[in-house]
């Protein structure tokens, strides 16, 4: 099992059910105003997770270069989809 740091903090629910993420957590996870968080409910627990941006996702994909292969394949698929769409719409427009 990997060593995962666990931190327990108490926070208060404010007006309109808002919560403030403590500064130490914001800094540690690099959470900025406007960032999206994922909220998961597990039993009686609420888990907030920093959503990964596309850039962060691409940077974390292993092995390096596999995302490039995926994007190239997707680009080919889009081309095929567009050709098929044009074929179908041309047949129906006559």
Biopython code that builds the backbone (N, CA, C, O; Angstrom):
import numpy as np
from Bio.PDB.StructureBuilder import StructureBuilder

atoms = [
    (1, "UNK", "N", (0.844, -1.176, 0.000)),
    (1, "UNK", "CA", (0.000, 0.000, 0.000)),
    (1, "UNK", "C", (0.890, 1.240, 0.000)),
    (1, "UNK", "O", (1.879, 1.301, 0.730)),
    (2, "UNK", "N", (0.529, 2.237, -0.831)),
    (2, "UNK", "CA", (1.358, 3.438, -0.916)),
    (2, "UNK", "C", (1.131, 4.344, 0.289)),
    (2, "UNK", "O", (0.087, 4.296, 0.939)),
    (3, "UNK", "N", (2.131, 5.166, 0.570)),
    (3, "UNK", "CA", (2.020, 6.106, 1.670)),
    (3, "UNK", "C", (1.270, 7.339, 1.201)),
    (3, "UNK", "O", (1.813, 8.157, 0.458)),
    (4, "UNK", "N", (0.029, 7.473, 1.630)),
    (4, "UNK", "CA", (-0.794, 8.621, 1.271)),
    (4, "UNK", "C", (-0.951, 9.472, 2.512)),
    (4, "UNK", "O", (-1.364, 8.986, 3.565)),
    (5, "UNK", "N", (-0.618, 10.744, 2.381)),
    (5, "UNK", "CA", (-0.755, 11.660, 3.508)),
    (5, "UNK", "C", (-2.224, 11.944, 3.752)),
    (5, "UNK", "O", (-2.956, 12.266, 2.816)),
    (6, "UNK", "N", (-2.663, 11.832, 4.984)),
    (6, "UNK", "CA", (-4.053, 12.091, 5.356)),
    (6, "UNK", "C", (-4.075, 13.266, 6.318)),
    (6, "UNK", "O", (-3.336, 13.294, 7.302)),
    (7, "UNK", "N", (-4.932, 14.236, 6.023)),
    (7, "UNK", "CA", (-5.089, 15.413, 6.870)),
    (7, "UNK", "C", (-6.548, 15.517, 7.282)),
    (7, "UNK", "O", (-7.438, 15.421, 6.437)),
    (8, "UNK", "N", (-6.803, 15.713, 8.568)),
    (8, "UNK", "CA", (-8.163, 15.900, 9.062)),
    (8, "UNK", "C", (-8.321, 17.340, 9.512)),
    (8, "UNK", "O", (-7.541, 17.827, 10.330)),
    (9, "UNK", "N", (-9.321, 18.021, 8.986)),
    (9, "UNK", "CA", (-9.605, 19.397, 9.358)),
    (9, "UNK", "C", (-11.101, 19.556, 9.576)),
    (9, "UNK", "O", (-11.898, 18.891, 8.914)),
    (10, "UNK", "N", (-11.487, 20.422, 10.489)),
    (10, "UNK", "CA", (-12.891, 20.749, 10.659)),
    (10, "UNK", "C", (-13.146, 22.082, 9.981)),
    (10, "UNK", "O", (-12.384, 23.032, 10.156)),
    (11, "UNK", "N", (-14.217, 22.148, 9.210)),
    (11, "UNK", "CA", (-14.624, 23.410, 8.607)),
    (11, "UNK", "C", (-16.100, 23.619, 8.912)),
    (11, "UNK", "O", (-16.814, 22.670, 9.235)),
    (12, "UNK", "N", (-16.550, 24.849, 8.811)),
    (12, "UNK", "CA", (-17.924, 25.176, 9.157)),
    (12, "UNK", "C", (-18.715, 25.495, 7.885)),
    (12, "UNK", "O", (-18.209, 26.137, 6.965)),
    (13, "UNK", "N", (-19.954, 25.037, 7.856)),
    (13, "UNK", "CA", (-20.847, 25.369, 6.752)),
    (13, "UNK", "C", (-21.410, 26.756, 7.019)),
    (13, "UNK", "O", (-21.976, 27.010, 8.083)),
    (14, "UNK", "N", (-21.253, 27.660, 6.043)),
    (14, "UNK", "CA", (-21.692, 29.041, 6.204)),
    (14, "UNK", "C", (-23.067, 29.292, 5.622)),
    (14, "UNK", "O", (-23.816, 28.367, 5.304)),
    (15, "UNK", "N", (-23.374, 30.576, 5.492)),
    (15, "UNK", "CA", (-24.648, 30.984, 4.900)),
    (15, "UNK", "C", (-24.755, 30.397, 3.505)),
    (15, "UNK", "O", (-23.756, 30.263, 2.799)),
    (16, "UNK", "N", (-25.950, 30.055, 3.121)),
    (16, "UNK", "CA", (-26.216, 29.469, 1.807)),
    (16, "UNK", "C", (-25.395, 28.200, 1.588)),
    (16, "UNK", "O", (-25.096, 27.830, 0.453)),
    (17, "UNK", "N", (-25.034, 27.538, 2.693)),
    (17, "UNK", "CA", (-24.349, 26.239, 2.680)),
    (17, "UNK", "C", (-22.981, 26.276, 2.014)),
    (17, "UNK", "O", (-22.545, 25.285, 1.428)),
    (18, "UNK", "N", (-22.307, 27.410, 2.103)),
    (18, "UNK", "CA", (-20.966, 27.520, 1.535)),
    (18, "UNK", "C", (-19.936, 26.971, 2.514)),
    (18, "UNK", "O", (-20.142, 26.983, 3.727)),
    (19, "UNK", "N", (-18.827, 26.492, 1.967)),
    (19, "UNK", "CA", (-17.697, 26.078, 2.794)),
    (19, "UNK", "C", (-16.454, 26.773, 2.244)),
    (19, "UNK", "O", (-16.379, 27.083, 1.055)),
    (20, "UNK", "N", (-15.491, 27.012, 3.112)),
    (20, "UNK", "CA", (-14.223, 27.606, 2.712)),
    (20, "UNK", "C", (-13.150, 26.539, 2.846)),
    (20, "UNK", "O", (-13.002, 25.898, 3.887)),
    (21, "UNK", "N", (-12.404, 26.368, 1.758)),
    (21, "UNK", "CA", (-11.302, 25.413, 1.789)),
    (21, "UNK", "C", (-10.130, 26.105, 2.482)),
    (21, "UNK", "O", (-9.704, 27.176, 2.050)),
    (22, "UNK", "N", (-9.609, 25.508, 3.544)),
    (22, "UNK", "CA", (-8.513, 26.141, 4.283)),
    (22, "UNK", "C", (-7.319, 26.460, 3.382)),
    (22, "UNK", "O", (-7.025, 25.738, 2.429)),
    (23, "UNK", "N", (-6.644, 27.560, 3.712)),
    (23, "UNK", "CA", (-5.522, 28.054, 2.911)),
    (23, "UNK", "C", (-4.458, 26.982, 2.705)),
    (23, "UNK", "O", (-3.955, 26.824, 1.593)),
    (24, "UNK", "N", (-4.108, 26.243, 3.755)),
    (24, "UNK", "CA", (-3.056, 25.235, 3.621)),
    (24, "UNK", "C", (-3.430, 24.168, 2.591)),
    (24, "UNK", "O", (-2.564, 23.654, 1.884)),
    (25, "UNK", "N", (-4.718, 23.836, 2.508)),
    (25, "UNK", "CA", (-5.177, 22.839, 1.527)),
    (25, "UNK", "C", (-5.166, 23.447, 0.132)),
    (25, "UNK", "O", (-4.723, 22.806, -0.821)),
    (26, "UNK", "N", (-5.653, 24.681, 0.005)),
    (26, "UNK", "CA", (-5.645, 25.366, -1.302)),
    (26, "UNK", "C", (-4.235, 25.450, -1.860)),
    (26, "UNK", "O", (-4.011, 25.194, -3.044)),
    (27, "UNK", "N", (-3.282, 25.809, -1.005)),
    (27, "UNK", "CA", (-1.895, 25.939, -1.452)),
    (27, "UNK", "C", (-1.304, 24.576, -1.814)),
    (27, "UNK", "O", (-0.641, 24.436, -2.841)),
    (28, "UNK", "N", (-1.547, 23.576, -0.971)),
    (28, "UNK", "CA", (-0.982, 22.243, -1.206)),
    (28, "UNK", "C", (-1.490, 21.645, -2.517)),
    (28, "UNK", "O", (-0.733, 21.011, -3.251)),
    (29, "UNK", "N", (-2.786, 21.853, -2.808)),
    (29, "UNK", "CA", (-3.389, 21.270, -4.016)),
    (29, "UNK", "C", (-3.447, 22.254, -5.177)),
    (29, "UNK", "O", (-3.986, 21.945, -6.239)),
    (30, "UNK", "N", (-2.880, 23.453, -4.961)),
    (30, "UNK", "CA", (-2.860, 24.482, -5.999)),
    (30, "UNK", "C", (-4.270, 24.780, -6.520)),
    (30, "UNK", "O", (-4.497, 24.825, -7.729)),
    (31, "UNK", "N", (-5.209, 24.982, -5.596)),
    (31, "UNK", "CA", (-6.590, 25.303, -5.954)),
    (31, "UNK", "C", (-6.714, 26.814, -6.040)),
    (31, "UNK", "O", (-6.398, 27.540, -5.097)),
    (32, "UNK", "N", (-7.179, 27.265, -7.189)),
    (32, "UNK", "CA", (-7.351, 28.700, -7.444)),
    (32, "UNK", "C", (-8.836, 29.017, -7.562)),
    (32, "UNK", "O", (-9.650, 28.137, -7.840)),
    (33, "UNK", "N", (-9.177, 30.283, -7.347)),
    (33, "UNK", "CA", (-10.555, 30.724, -7.523)),
    (33, "UNK", "C", (-11.007, 30.395, -8.942)),
    (33, "UNK", "O", (-10.299, 30.685, -9.907)),
    (34, "UNK", "N", (-12.174, 29.795, -9.067)),
    (34, "UNK", "CA", (-12.703, 29.427, -10.371)),
    (34, "UNK", "C", (-12.399, 27.996, -10.781)),
    (34, "UNK", "O", (-12.994, 27.494, -11.734)),
    (35, "UNK", "N", (-11.471, 27.315, -10.072)),
    (35, "UNK", "CA", (-11.176, 25.915, -10.381)),
    (35, "UNK", "C", (-12.404, 25.053, -10.121)),
    (35, "UNK", "O", (-13.226, 25.370, -9.261)),
    (36, "UNK", "N", (-12.518, 23.976, -10.862)),
    (36, "UNK", "CA", (-13.593, 23.020, -10.637)),
    (36, "UNK", "C", (-13.116, 21.933, -9.685)),
    (36, "UNK", "O", (-11.973, 21.481, -9.753)),
    (37, "UNK", "N", (-14.012, 21.524, -8.799)),
    (37, "UNK", "CA", (-13.756, 20.408, -7.905)),
    (37, "UNK", "C", (-14.801, 19.344, -8.185)),
    (37, "UNK", "O", (-15.939, 19.657, -8.535)),
    (38, "UNK", "N", (-14.413, 18.089, -8.030)),
    (38, "UNK", "CA", (-15.360, 16.990, -8.156)),
    (38, "UNK", "C", (-15.845, 16.636, -6.762)),
    (38, "UNK", "O", (-15.037, 16.467, -5.848)),
    (39, "UNK", "N", (-17.168, 16.523, -6.586)),
    (39, "UNK", "CA", (-17.753, 16.176, -5.304)),
    (39, "UNK", "C", (-18.330, 14.773, -5.417)),
    (39, "UNK", "O", (-19.122, 14.485, -6.314)),
    (40, "UNK", "N", (-17.923, 13.898, -4.492)),
    (40, "UNK", "CA", (-18.416, 12.525, -4.457)),
    (40, "UNK", "C", (-18.992, 12.269, -3.076)),
    (40, "UNK", "O", (-18.398, 12.657, -2.071)),
    (41, "UNK", "N", (-20.139, 11.622, -3.022)),
    (41, "UNK", "CA", (-20.744, 11.232, -1.748)),
    (41, "UNK", "C", (-20.561, 9.732, -1.606)),
    (41, "UNK", "O", (-21.010, 8.958, -2.452)),
    (42, "UNK", "N", (-19.899, 9.329, -0.534)),
    (42, "UNK", "CA", (-19.662, 7.916, -0.233)),
    (42, "UNK", "C", (-20.243, 7.659, 1.145)),
    (42, "UNK", "O", (-19.655, 8.038, 2.158)),
    (43, "UNK", "N", (-21.400, 7.012, 1.179)),
    (43, "UNK", "CA", (-22.082, 6.817, 2.461)),
    (43, "UNK", "C", (-22.419, 8.174, 3.056)),
    (43, "UNK", "O", (-23.111, 8.977, 2.431)),
    (44, "UNK", "N", (-21.926, 8.432, 4.275)),
    (44, "UNK", "CA", (-22.136, 9.716, 4.935)),
    (44, "UNK", "C", (-20.966, 10.669, 4.731)),
    (44, "UNK", "O", (-20.873, 11.681, 5.425)),
    (45, "UNK", "N", (-20.077, 10.369, 3.797)),
    (45, "UNK", "CA", (-18.880, 11.176, 3.578)),
    (45, "UNK", "C", (-18.983, 11.978, 2.286)),
    (45, "UNK", "O", (-19.532, 11.514, 1.287)),
    (46, "UNK", "N", (-18.447, 13.176, 2.333)),
    (46, "UNK", "CA", (-18.338, 14.020, 1.146)),
    (46, "UNK", "C", (-16.852, 14.112, 0.825)),
    (46, "UNK", "O", (-16.044, 14.478, 1.678)),
    (47, "UNK", "N", (-16.501, 13.776, -0.410)),
    (47, "UNK", "CA", (-15.112, 13.842, -0.848)),
    (47, "UNK", "C", (-15.017, 14.895, -1.941)),
    (47, "UNK", "O", (-15.715, 14.808, -2.951)),
    (48, "UNK", "N", (-14.161, 15.886, -1.747)),
    (48, "UNK", "CA", (-13.881, 16.890, -2.765)),
    (48, "UNK", "C", (-12.544, 16.565, -3.387)),
    (48, "UNK", "O", (-11.571, 16.293, -2.685)),
    (49, "UNK", "N", (-12.496, 16.594, -4.703)),
    (49, "UNK", "CA", (-11.263, 16.285, -5.416)),
    (49, "UNK", "C", (-11.047, 17.361, -6.465)),
    (49, "UNK", "O", (-11.979, 17.754, -7.166)),
    (50, "UNK", "N", (-9.812, 17.833, -6.568)),
    (50, "UNK", "CA", (-9.503, 18.812, -7.592)),
    (50, "UNK", "C", (-9.637, 18.139, -8.940)),
    (50, "UNK", "O", (-8.999, 17.119, -9.198)),
    (51, "UNK", "N", (-10.467, 18.708, -9.802)),
    (51, "UNK", "CA", (-10.639, 18.173, -11.144)),
    (51, "UNK", "C", (-9.347, 18.400, -11.916)),
    (51, "UNK", "O", (-8.699, 19.437, -11.767)),
    (52, "UNK", "N", (-8.980, 17.436, -12.733)),
    (52, "UNK", "CA", (-7.741, 17.534, -13.497)),
    (52, "UNK", "C", (-8.026, 18.253, -14.812)),
    (52, "UNK", "O", (-8.954, 17.894, -15.537)),
    (53, "UNK", "N", (-7.227, 19.260, -15.110)),
    (53, "UNK", "CA", (-7.380, 19.960, -16.383)),
    (53, "UNK", "C", (-6.887, 19.061, -17.509)),
    (53, "UNK", "O", (-6.172, 18.090, -17.263)),
    (54, "UNK", "N", (-7.266, 19.380, -18.738)),
    (54, "UNK", "CA", (-6.817, 18.590, -19.885)),
    (54, "UNK", "C", (-5.296, 18.602, -19.987)),
    (54, "UNK", "O", (-4.685, 17.581, -20.302)),
    (55, "UNK", "N", (-4.689, 19.748, -19.722)),
    (55, "UNK", "CA", (-3.227, 19.844, -19.778)),
    (55, "UNK", "C", (-2.600, 18.937, -18.722)),
    (55, "UNK", "O", (-1.641, 18.221, -19.010)),
    (56, "UNK", "N", (-3.140, 18.965, -17.488)),
    (56, "UNK", "CA", (-2.618, 18.091, -16.427)),
    (56, "UNK", "C", (-2.810, 16.618, -16.802)),
    (56, "UNK", "O", (-1.932, 15.788, -16.567)),
    (57, "UNK", "N", (-3.965, 16.307, -17.386)),
    (57, "UNK", "CA", (-4.235, 14.933, -17.797)),
    (57, "UNK", "C", (-3.218, 14.471, -18.832)),
    (57, "UNK", "O", (-2.642, 13.390, -18.708)),
    (58, "UNK", "N", (-3.003, 15.290, -19.846)),
    (58, "UNK", "CA", (-2.051, 14.945, -20.910)),
    (58, "UNK", "C", (-0.654, 14.755, -20.333)),
    (58, "UNK", "O", (0.060, 13.827, -20.712)),
    (59, "UNK", "N", (-0.263, 15.646, -19.405)),
    (59, "UNK", "CA", (1.069, 15.551, -18.803)),
    (59, "UNK", "C", (1.242, 14.283, -17.964)),
    (59, "UNK", "O", (2.365, 13.819, -17.766)),
    (60, "UNK", "N", (0.127, 13.717, -17.468)),
    (60, "UNK", "CA", (0.202, 12.544, -16.600)),
    (60, "UNK", "C", (0.012, 11.221, -17.324)),
    (60, "UNK", "O", (0.183, 10.163, -16.719)),
    (61, "UNK", "N", (-0.336, 11.255, -18.606)),
    (61, "UNK", "CA", (-0.567, 10.014, -19.350)),
    (61, "UNK", "C", (0.765, 9.310, -19.585)),
    (61, "UNK", "O", (1.741, 9.924, -20.015)),
    (62, "UNK", "N", (0.786, 8.018, -19.298)),
    (62, "UNK", "CA", (1.976, 7.200, -19.512)),
    (62, "UNK", "C", (1.645, 6.139, -20.543)),
    (62, "UNK", "O", (0.493, 5.704, -20.545)),
    (63, "UNK", "N", (2.501, 5.683, -21.397)),
    (63, "UNK", "CA", (3.821, 6.279, -21.613)),
    (63, "UNK", "C", (3.701, 7.596, -22.368)),
    (63, "UNK", "O", (2.712, 7.854, -23.053)),
    (64, "UNK", "N", (4.724, 8.414, -22.225)),
    (64, "UNK", "CA", (4.752, 9.693, -22.941)),
    (64, "UNK", "C", (4.568, 9.426, -24.424)),
    (64, "UNK", "O", (5.110, 8.459, -24.959)),
    (65, "UNK", "N", (3.814, 10.271, -25.081)),
    (65, "UNK", "CA", (3.575, 10.109, -26.510)),
    (65, "UNK", "C", (2.296, 9.347, -26.811)),
    (65, "UNK", "O", (1.784, 9.430, -27.927)),
    (66, "UNK", "N", (1.762, 8.598, -25.833)),
    (66, "UNK", "CA", (0.551, 7.833, -26.102)),
    (66, "UNK", "C", (-0.633, 8.763, -26.355)),
    (66, "UNK", "O", (-1.525, 8.424, -27.133)),
    (67, "UNK", "N", (-0.654, 9.922, -25.715)),
    (67, "UNK", "CA", (-1.751, 10.869, -25.945)),
    (67, "UNK", "C", (-1.675, 11.410, -27.374)),
    (67, "UNK", "O", (-2.701, 11.673, -28.001)),
    (68, "UNK", "N", (-0.443, 11.575, -27.882)),
    (68, "UNK", "CA", (-0.290, 12.048, -29.263)),
    (68, "UNK", "C", (-0.865, 11.024, -30.234)),
    (68, "UNK", "O", (-1.550, 11.387, -31.190)),
    (69, "UNK", "N", (-0.590, 9.751, -29.991)),
    (69, "UNK", "CA", (-1.145, 8.694, -30.831)),
    (69, "UNK", "C", (-2.668, 8.689, -30.762)),
    (69, "UNK", "O", (-3.343, 8.524, -31.779)),
    (70, "UNK", "N", (-3.205, 8.873, -29.554)),
    (70, "UNK", "CA", (-4.661, 8.919, -29.383)),
    (70, "UNK", "C", (-5.261, 10.075, -30.181)),
    (70, "UNK", "O", (-6.257, 9.898, -30.882)),
    (71, "UNK", "N", (-4.652, 11.262, -30.073)),
    (71, "UNK", "CA", (-5.176, 12.434, -30.774)),
    (71, "UNK", "C", (-5.087, 12.269, -32.288)),
    (71, "UNK", "O", (-5.985, 12.699, -33.011)),
    (72, "UNK", "N", (-4.012, 11.651, -32.771)),
    (72, "UNK", "CA", (-3.884, 11.399, -34.212)),
    (72, "UNK", "C", (-4.970, 10.435, -34.686)),
    (72, "UNK", "O", (-5.570, 10.641, -35.741)),
    (73, "UNK", "N", (-5.220, 9.386, -33.909)),
    (73, "UNK", "CA", (-6.263, 8.424, -34.260)),
    (73, "UNK", "C", (-7.630, 9.101, -34.240)),
    (73, "UNK", "O", (-8.459, 8.868, -35.120)),
    (74, "UNK", "N", (-7.858, 9.933, -33.240)),
    (74, "UNK", "CA", (-9.145, 10.642, -33.134)),
    (74, "UNK", "C", (-9.322, 11.584, -34.322)),
    (74, "UNK", "O", (-10.429, 11.716, -34.843)),
    (75, "UNK", "N", (-8.255, 12.232, -34.754)),
    (75, "UNK", "CA", (-8.320, 13.144, -35.904)),
    (75, "UNK", "C", (-8.724, 12.361, -37.160)),
    (75, "UNK", "O", (-9.529, 12.836, -37.962)),
    (76, "UNK", "N", (-8.157, 11.153, -37.323)),
    (76, "UNK", "CA", (-8.525, 10.305, -38.466)),
    (76, "UNK", "C", (-10.002, 9.917, -38.385)),
    (76, "UNK", "O", (-10.714, 9.940, -39.390)),
    (77, "UNK", "N", (-10.455, 9.560, -37.184)),
    (77, "UNK", "CA", (-11.857, 9.176, -37.003)),
    (77, "UNK", "C", (-12.788, 10.334, -37.344)),
    (77, "UNK", "O", (-13.819, 10.131, -37.986)),
    (78, "UNK", "N", (-12.438, 11.536, -36.926)),
    (78, "UNK", "CA", (-13.261, 12.711, -37.221)),
    (78, "UNK", "C", (-13.353, 12.905, -38.728)),
    (78, "UNK", "O", (-14.426, 13.212, -39.249)),
    (79, "UNK", "N", (-12.235, 12.730, -39.435)),
    (79, "UNK", "CA", (-12.242, 12.857, -40.890)),
    (79, "UNK", "C", (-13.187, 11.856, -41.533)),
    (79, "UNK", "O", (-13.940, 12.200, -42.444)),
    (80, "UNK", "N", (-13.147, 10.620, -41.058)),
    (80, "UNK", "CA", (-14.031, 9.576, -41.582)),
    (80, "UNK", "C", (-15.489, 9.916, -41.264)),
    (80, "UNK", "O", (-16.364, 9.750, -42.114)),
    (81, "UNK", "N", (-15.751, 10.390, -40.041)),
    (81, "UNK", "CA", (-17.112, 10.758, -39.643)),
    (81, "UNK", "C", (-17.635, 11.896, -40.512)),
    (81, "UNK", "O", (-18.797, 11.880, -40.921)),
    (82, "UNK", "N", (-16.790, 12.879, -40.796)),
    (82, "UNK", "CA", (-17.209, 14.013, -41.622)),
    (82, "UNK", "C", (-17.510, 13.558, -43.049)),
    (82, "UNK", "O", (-18.495, 13.998, -43.642)),
    (83, "UNK", "N", (-16.664, 12.675, -43.610)),
    (83, "UNK", "CA", (-16.903, 12.150, -44.953)),
    (83, "UNK", "C", (-18.226, 11.392, -45.006)),
    (83, "UNK", "O", (-19.010, 11.556, -45.941)),
    (84, "UNK", "N", (-18.464, 10.568, -44.000)),
    (84, "UNK", "CA", (-19.708, 9.778, -43.947)),
    (84, "UNK", "C", (-20.915, 10.695, -43.816)),
    (84, "UNK", "O", (-21.944, 10.459, -44.449)),
    (85, "UNK", "N", (-20.801, 11.732, -43.006)),
    (85, "UNK", "CA", (-21.892, 12.691, -42.833)),
    (85, "UNK", "C", (-22.210, 13.365, -44.164)),
    (85, "UNK", "O", (-23.376, 13.507, -44.532)),
    (86, "UNK", "N", (-21.165, 13.781, -44.883)),
    (86, "UNK", "CA", (-21.376, 14.428, -46.179)),
    (86, "UNK", "C", (-22.051, 13.479, -47.151)),
    (86, "UNK", "O", (-22.947, 13.889, -47.890)),
    (87, "UNK", "N", (-21.629, 12.194, -47.166)),
    (87, "UNK", "CA", (-22.261, 11.201, -48.037)),
    (87, "UNK", "C", (-23.738, 11.066, -47.725)),
    (87, "UNK", "O", (-24.576, 11.054, -48.626)),
    (88, "UNK", "N", (-24.047, 10.967, -46.452)),
    (88, "UNK", "CA", (-25.453, 10.776, -46.034)),
    (88, "UNK", "C", (-26.303, 11.995, -46.333)),
    (88, "UNK", "O", (-27.434, 11.860, -46.799)),
    (89, "UNK", "N", (-25.771, 13.197, -46.070)),
    (89, "UNK", "CA", (-26.569, 14.401, -46.297)),
    (89, "UNK", "C", (-26.721, 14.702, -47.767)),
    (89, "UNK", "O", (-27.737, 15.273, -48.165)),
    (90, "UNK", "N", (-25.738, 14.337, -48.607)),
    (90, "UNK", "CA", (-25.851, 14.556, -50.052)),
    (90, "UNK", "C", (-26.948, 13.673, -50.636)),
    (90, "UNK", "O", (-27.716, 14.119, -51.489)),
    (91, "UNK", "N", (-27.027, 12.424, -50.182)),
    (91, "UNK", "CA", (-28.041, 11.498, -50.682)),
    (91, "UNK", "C", (-29.453, 11.976, -50.354)),
    (91, "UNK", "O", (-30.376, 11.802, -51.150)),
    (92, "UNK", "N", (-29.613, 12.583, -49.171)),
    (92, "UNK", "CA", (-30.935, 13.014, -48.732)),
    (92, "UNK", "C", (-31.326, 14.384, -49.250)),
    (92, "UNK", "O", (-32.495, 14.759, -49.163)),
    (93, "UNK", "N", (-30.377, 15.142, -49.788)),
    (93, "UNK", "CA", (-30.698, 16.495, -50.244)),
    (93, "UNK", "C", (-31.170, 16.520, -51.692)),
    (93, "UNK", "O", (-31.648, 17.554, -52.159)),
    (94, "UNK", "N", (-31.046, 15.403, -52.417)),
    (94, "UNK", "CA", (-31.455, 15.367, -53.834)),
    (94, "UNK", "C", (-32.892, 15.001, -53.986)),
    (94, "UNK", "O", (-33.394, 14.926, -55.107)),
]
sb = StructureBuilder()
sb.init_structure("model")
sb.init_model(0)
sb.init_chain("A")
sb.init_seg("    ")
for serial, (resi, resn, name, xyz) in enumerate(atoms, 1):
    if name == "N":
        sb.init_residue(resn, " ", resi, " ")
    sb.init_atom(name, np.array(xyz, "f"), 0.0, 1.0, " ", f" {name:<3s}", serial, name[0])
structure = sb.get_structure()
